[in-house]
Amino acid sequence: MGRRSIGTLMLLATLSVVGVVVIQLLWLQQASRHQREQIALNQEQAKQLEKQFNDRVVMALTDVTEQILTINKDSTDLFDAVKQERPNYFAVTINDTLHPYLLEALLRKEFSRRHINEDFEYGIYDCFTDSIVYGNYVSPDTVASDTMPHSQLLKLDKDGHYFGVYFPARHSTLWEEPADVSWTWVFPAVVTLIVFGFFAYSVWVIMRQKRLSEMKNDFIGNMTHELKTPISTIALSSEVIGDPEIVKEPERLHEYARIIRSENERLRTQVERVLQLATLEQGNLRMKREPVDMHQIAGDVAGSLRLAAQERNIRIDLSLEADRHTVSGDKVHLTNAVFNLVDNAMKYGKPDTAIEIRTTARGNELLLSITDHGIGIRKEDLRHIFERFYRVHTGNVHNVKGFGLGLHYVQQIAHAHGGGVSARSEFGQGSVFTLSLPLQPIPA
C-alpha cells in the first residue's frame, strides 16, 4: 500500500470517526434535553399531587380539631392550629390532652371522607409529663393490632399540648434535587470509546505494517546487494583461474583462490543469518542445554575478530571480572549472540578506539557488556534497534552492511535463555550493550 493510499485511508477513517462522534453528541444533546423535560414534567406533576395530598390532610386535621373542640365544649378559636413540620409529619395544637382512641376514630373518619388512604401513625404530646403518649399505627386496609409496625414519634419544639400524624409511606418530591441524567451518557460514551479504541488500534496496525513492509523492502534490497557482491567477485575470480596461463603465476593464482574462499565465507555468513531469521519466525529454535563458560566465549569471539579489528585500528580489550561465569544454554547460539554484539561494535566504532568486553555478576545473573566509542544511537532509534529488519540511519556512513537482523537475533536468544539484552547510548559518543543471562546454580 502506497503512502498516498494510506493517507487517503487515514483521512476517510478520521472523517468517519468524527462523523460518528458528532452524531453521537447531537443525539445525546437531544436525548438529554428530552429527558430533562420529561423529568421536569413528572416532577411538576408529582409536586402537584403532593400539594393536593398535603392540602387534604390539612383540611382533614382542621376538621378533626374543630370536632375535638366541640366534644370538649371548648369555644377557643385555635387559629392556624395545623402545621406541616416535615414533608410527611403534621402537628396539631390543642388545649388539652385527649384519649388516643377518640383521636384515632376522628382521624379515620376524616381521612376516609377526604379519600386519604395512606397508612399513618399518630401520637399525643402531654406537656405535663413532657412525653409522647403513643397512639397507634393505622392502616386503612387492615384492622389495628399490637403487632403492626410503628416508630417512636419524635417530640417537636412546640409549647403546650399537640398531637402529631406521621405518614411513613410518603416521600416528598418538593425537597428533592432534580434527577441525575448523567447515566444517559454512559452507554454512548462506552460505544464512542470502543470506536476510538478500534480506530486507534487500526491506525497503529496499519502504520506498523507499513513500517514493517518498508523495512522488509530495505532488507530485500540489502540482501540482494550483499549476496550479489560476493557472487560477482567469485564469478570474476573463477574466470581468472580458468585462464590456462594462470598456472605460470602461482602467487596470483593463490590470491584469487583466497578471494574465492573469503567471498564464499562471506556468502555463507549472510545465508546463515537469513536462516537464523527463518528459524526464529517459525518458532523452531532448538536449544541444546549444557554448561557454557561465557569467559571462554568472550575470549574466542575477541580472538576471531581481532584481526578484522586491527584492520580498522580498533583494539578489543577483555575485562572478565565475574567470579561466576558459567550459564546453562546453547553454546553455538550464545557464541553467535556475543559475536553479533562485538561485530556491531566494530561496524559502528571509530578508528583508533577500543571495544571493551566486560563481565560482572549481579545476584544470580551474569552481565556481559560490550562498550564501543563509535557514532552512538539517537534516542528515537534506540527503542527500535531490537526489531526485525530495523537499521539505524547512519547519515554519511555508507560502509556499514547488514540486514537489520543481528540485534533481533541477540534479543531472541537472550529471551530463550531466560535473560535479556539492553542498550544505552549517547549519540556521537558510543554505545553499551548488556547481555544478561541467569547463572548456572551452584551444586549443593
C-alpha positions in Angstrom: 0.0 0.0 0.0 1.5 3.3 -1.1 1.9 6.4 1.0 -0.9 8.2 -0.8 -3.3 5.3 -0.4 -2.5 5.2 3.3 -3.0 8.9 3.6 -6.4 8.7 1.9 -7.4 5.8 4.1 -6.4 7.7 7.2 -8.4 10.8 6.1 -11.5 8.8 5.3 -11.3 6.9 8.6 -10.8 10.1 10.6 -13.8 11.7 8.9 -15.9 8.6 9.6 -14.9 8.7 13.3 -15.5 12.4 13.6 -18.9 11.9 11.9 -19.8 9.2 14.4 -18.8 11.4 17.3 -20.7 14.4 16.0 -23.9 12.3 15.5 -23.5 10.8 19.0 -23.1 14.3 20.5 -26.2 15.6 18.7 -28.2 12.6 19.7 -27.1 12.8 23.3 -27.9 16.5 23.4 -31.4 15.9 22.0 -32.0 12.9 24.2 -30.7 14.7 27.3 -32.9 17.7 26.7 -36.0 15.5 26.1 -35.2 13.5 29.2 -34.8 16.6 31.3 -38.1 18.0 30.0 -39.8 14.7 30.8 -38.3 14.6 34.3 -39.3 18.2 34.9 -42.8 17.4 33.8 -43.0 14.3 36.0 -41.6 16.3 39.0 -44.1 19.0 38.4 -47.0 16.5 38.3 -45.6 14.8 41.5 -45.4 18.2 43.2 -48.9 19.0 42.3 -50.2 15.6 43.6 -48.2 16.0 46.8 -49.5 19.5 47.3 -53.1 18.3 46.8 -52.4 15.5 49.3 -51.0 17.9 51.9 -53.9 20.3 51.4 -56.4 17.4 52.0 -54.5 16.3 55.1 -54.5 19.9 56.5 -58.3 20.2 55.9 -58.9 16.8 57.5 -56.9 17.7 60.5 -58.6 21.1 60.8 -62.0 19.3 60.8 -60.7 16.9 63.5 -59.5 19.8 65.6 -62.9 21.5 65.3 -64.7 18.3 66.3 -62.4 17.9 69.3 -63.2 21.5 70.5 -66.9 20.7 70.0 -66.7 17.5 72.0 -64.7 19.2 74.8 -67.1 22.2 74.7 -64.2 24.5 74.2 -65.0 27.8 72.5 -61.4 28.7 72.0 -60.6 29.6 68.4 -57.3 27.8 67.5 -56.1 29.8 64.6 -53.7 28.1 62.3 -53.5 25.1 64.6 -52.3 22.6 61.9 -48.6 22.9 60.9 -46.7 20.7 58.5 -43.4 20.2 60.4 -41.9 17.7 57.9 -42.7 16.6 54.4 -44.7 13.7 55.9 -45.3 14.9 59.5 -48.1 17.1 60.6 -48.7 18.6 64.1 -51.9 20.0 65.5 -52.0 22.3 68.6 -54.8 21.5 71.1 -55.7 23.0 74.6 -55.6 19.7 76.5 -54.8 16.1 76.2 -57.4 13.7 74.7 -57.8 9.9 74.6 -55.9 8.2 71.8 -58.9 6.0 70.7 -61.1 9.2 70.3 -58.4 10.8 68.2 -58.0 7.6 66.1 -61.7 7.4 65.4 -61.8 11.0 64.3 -58.7 10.7 62.1 -60.1 7.5 60.4 -63.4 9.2 59.8 -62.0 12.5 58.3 -59.3 10.7 56.3 -61.8 8.4 54.8 -64.1 11.3 53.9 -61.2 13.1 52.3 -60.1 9.9 50.4 -56.7 9.8 52.2 -55.9 6.1 52.1 -52.3 6.2 53.3 -51.0 4.4 56.4 -50.4 6.8 59.2 -49.1 6.9 62.7 -50.3 9.3 65.4 -49.2 10.3 68.9 -50.3 12.8 71.5 -47.9 15.0 73.4 -48.6 15.6 77.1 -46.9 18.8 78.3 -47.4 17.9 81.9 -45.2 14.7 81.6 -43.2 16.1 78.7 -43.7 12.9 76.7 -45.4 11.4 73.7 -48.4 9.4 74.7 -48.3 6.9 71.8 -51.5 6.3 69.9 -51.3 3.7 67.1 -50.2 2.7 63.7 -53.2 2.8 61.4 -53.6 1.1 58.1 -57.0 1.8 56.4 -57.0 -1.7 54.7 -56.4 -3.7 57.9 -57.6 -4.0 61.4 -55.4 -2.4 64.0 -53.4 -4.7 66.2 -50.4 -4.6 68.6 -48.2 -6.4 66.0 -48.5 -3.6 63.4 -45.2 -1.8 62.8 -44.7 1.6 64.2 -41.9 4.0 65.1 -41.4 6.3 68.1 -42.6 9.7 67.1 -40.1 12.5 67.7 -41.0 15.4 70.0 -41.3 18.7 68.3 -40.0 22.1 69.6 -43.5 23.3 70.5 -45.2 24.6 73.6 -48.4 23.2 75.0 -50.3 20.1 74.0 -50.4 18.8 70.5 -50.9 15.6 68.6 -48.8 14.5 65.6 -49.7 12.5 62.5 -46.9 10.8 60.5 -47.2 9.2 57.1 -44.3 6.7 56.8 -45.0 5.7 53.2 -44.9 9.2 51.8 -41.7 10.5 50.2 -41.6 14.2 49.3 -40.5 15.5 45.9 -40.7 19.1 47.0 -37.4 18.8 48.9 -35.6 16.6 46.3 -32.9 17.7 43.8 -33.6 17.2 40.1 -32.9 13.7 39.0 -29.4 12.9 37.6 -29.5 12.3 33.9 -25.8 11.7 33.5 -26.4 7.9 33.2 -27.7 8.5 29.7 -24.2 9.4 28.6 -22.7 6.1 29.9 -23.7 3.7 27.0 -23.0 6.2 24.2 -19.7 7.1 25.8 -18.6 3.5 26.0 -19.6 2.9 22.4 -17.6 6.0 21.4 -14.6 4.9 23.4 -14.8 1.5 21.7 -14.9 3.1 18.3 -12.0 5.4 19.1 -10.0 2.4 20.5 -10.7 0.3 17.4 -9.7 3.3 15.2 -6.5 3.9 17.1 -5.7 0.2 17.0 -6.4 0.1 13.3 -4.1 3.1 12.7 -1.4 1.5 14.8 -1.6 -1.8 12.9 -1.6 -0.1 9.5 1.4 2.1 10.4 3.2 -0.9 11.9 2.5 -3.0 8.8 3.6 -0.1 6.6 6.8 0.3 8.6 7.4 -3.4 8.6 6.8 -3.5 4.8 9.3 -0.7 4.3 11.9 -2.5 6.5 11.3 -5.7 4.5 11.8 -3.9 1.3 15.1 -2.5 2.7 16.0 -6.0 3.8 15.4 -7.4 0.4 17.5 -4.6 -1.2 20.3 -5.1 1.3 20.2 -8.9 0.9 20.3 -8.6 -2.9 23.3 -6.3 -2.7 25.1 -8.4 0.0 24.6 -11.6 -2.0 25.2 -10.2 -5.4 28.6 -8.7 -4.5 30.3 -12.0 -3.4 28.7 -13.9 -6.2 30.1 -11.4 -8.8 33.5 -11.5 -7.1 33.5 -15.3 -7.1 32.4 -15.4 -10.8 35.2 -12.9 -11.8 37.8 -14.8 -9.8 36.7 -18.1 -11.3 37.1 -16.7 -14.8 40.7 -15.6 -14.0 41.5 -19.0 -12.5 40.1 -20.6 -15.7 42.8 -19.0 -17.8 45.4 -21.7 -18.7 48.2 -19.1 -18.3 47.4 -18.5 -14.6 49.4 -21.6 -13.7 52.5 -19.7 -14.6 51.7 -17.1 -11.9 51.3 -19.2 -8.7 51.2 -16.1 -6.4 48.4 -14.6 -8.5 46.6 -18.0 -8.5 46.9 -18.2 -4.8 45.5 -14.7 -4.3 42.4 -15.4 -6.4 41.8 -18.7 -4.6 42.0 -16.8 -1.3 39.5 -14.2 -2.7 37.1 -17.1 -3.6 37.4 -18.6 -0.2 36.8 -15.3 1.5 33.8 -14.4 -0.6 32.4 -17.8 -0.1 32.7 -17.5 3.6 31.0 -14.1 3.4 28.2 -15.6 1.4 27.9 -18.5 3.8 27.6 -16.0 6.7 24.9 -14.0 5.0 22.9 -17.1 4.2 23.3 -18.3 7.8 21.8 -15.1 9.1 18.8 -15.4 6.8 18.3 -19.0 8.0 18.5 -17.8 11.6 15.7 -15.4 10.9 13.6 -18.1 9.3 14.2 -20.4 12.3 13.2 -17.6 14.8 10.0 -16.8 12.8 8.9 -20.4 12.5 9.5 -21.0 16.2 11.8 -23.9 15.5 14.6 -22.6 17.6 16.1 -25.6 19.3 18.4 -25.1 22.3 21.0 -27.6 23.4 21.4 -27.1 27.1 24.8 -27.6 28.6 27.2 -25.7 30.9 28.7 -22.8 28.9 31.7 -20.7 30.1 30.9 -17.2 29.0 34.5 -16.1 29.6 35.7 -18.7 27.1 33.1 -17.5 24.6 34.1 -13.8 25.1 37.8 -14.8 24.6 37.0 -16.9 21.5 34.9 -14.1 19.9 37.6 -11.5 20.6 40.2 -13.7 19.1 38.2 -14.4 15.9 37.6 -10.7 15.4 40.9 -9.3 16.5 42.5 -9.3 13.0 39.4 -7.6 11.5 39.6 -5.0 14.3 43.3 -4.3 13.7 42.5 -3.5 10.0 40.3 -0.7 11.3 42.7 0.3 14.0 40.3 -0.8 16.8 41.5 -2.6 19.9 39.5 -5.2 21.7 40.0 -5.3 25.5 38.8 -8.0 27.8 37.8 -7.2 31.4 36.4 -10.5 32.6 35.7 -9.7 36.3 32.8 -12.0 37.1 33.7 -14.6 39.8 31.0 -16.9 38.4 30.6 -17.1 34.7 29.0 -20.4 33.8 25.5 -20.5 32.4 23.2 -23.2 31.1 22.5 -22.8 27.5 23.3 -23.5 23.8 27.0 -22.7 23.2 26.5 -22.1 19.5 23.7 -19.6 19.8 25.3 -17.8 22.7 28.6 -17.5 20.7 26.6 -16.1 17.8 24.9 -13.6 20.1 28.2 -12.3 21.5 29.7 -12.3 18.1 26.9 -10.2 16.7 27.3 -7.6 19.5 31.0 -7.3 19.1 30.7 -7.3 15.3 28.2 -4.4 15.6 30.6 -2.5 17.9 33.3 -2.9 15.2 31.0 -1.8 12.4 29.9 1.4 14.1 33.1 2.0 16.1 35.5 4.8 15.3 39.1 4.1 14.2 41.8 4.4 16.9 39.3 3.5 19.7 38.8 0.4 21.9 36.0 -2.0 22.3 35.7 -3.4 25.9 34.1 -6.7 26.7 33.3 -6.8 30.4 31.7 -9.4 32.6 30.2 -8.8 36.1 27.9 -10.8 38.4 24.7 -9.4 39.8 23.0 -11.8 42.1 22.2 -14.9 40.1 22.8 -13.1 36.8 25.9 -12.7 34.6 26.1 -9.4 32.9 28.2 -9.3 29.7 28.7 -5.7 28.4 30.2 -4.6 25.1 31.2 -0.9 25.1 32.3 1.0 22.0 33.3 4.6 21.3 31.5 4.8 18.0 28.9 7.0 16.4 26.2 6.2 19.0 22.5 5.9 18.6 19.9 8.6 18.7 17.1 8.3 21.4 14.4 7.9 18.8 16.2 4.9 17.2 17.3 3.3 20.5 13.8 1.8 21.2 13.6 0.2 17.8 17.1 -1.4 17.4 15.9 -4.9 18.5 13.1 -5.0 16.0 13.4 -7.2 12.9 14.9 -5.6 9.8 15.4 -2.3 11.7 18.6 -0.5 10.8 19.8 2.8 12.2 20.3 5.5 9.6 24.0 6.4 9.7 23.9 9.6 7.6 27.1 9.8 5.6 28.4 6.4 6.8 27.6 4.0 3.9 30.2 1.3 4.5 28.1 -0.5 7.2 26.4 -3.5 5.7 23.8 -5.7 7.2 20.2 -6.9 7.2 19.0 -5.5 10.5 18.7 -9.0 12.0 21.7 -9.2 14.3 20.3 -7.4 17.4 16.9 -9.0 16.9 18.6 -12.4 16.9 20.5 -11.5 20.1 17.3 -10.5 21.8 15.5 -13.7 20.9 18.5 -15.9 22.1 18.7 -13.9 25.4 14.9 -14.4 26.0 15.2 -18.1 25.1 17.8 -18.5 27.8 15.7 -16.6 30.4 17.7 -13.4 30.2 17.6 -10.2 28.2 19.6 -7.6 26.4 19.6 -3.8 26.9 21.3 -0.8 25.3 22.2 2.7 26.3 23.9 5.2 24.1 24.9 8.8 23.7 24.8 10.0 20.1 28.3 10.8 18.9 30.0 9.2 22.0 29.3 5.5 21.7 27.0 2.7 23.0 26.9 0.0 25.7 25.0 -3.3 25.0 24.5 -5.5 28.0 23.6 -9.2 27.7 22.1 -10.6 31.0 21.9 -14.4 31.5 20.9 -16.5 34.5 23.9 -18.2 36.1 24.0 -22.0 36.5 23.0 -22.9 40.1 25.9 -24.0 42.4 25.5 -27.7 43.2 24.5 -28.2 46.8 
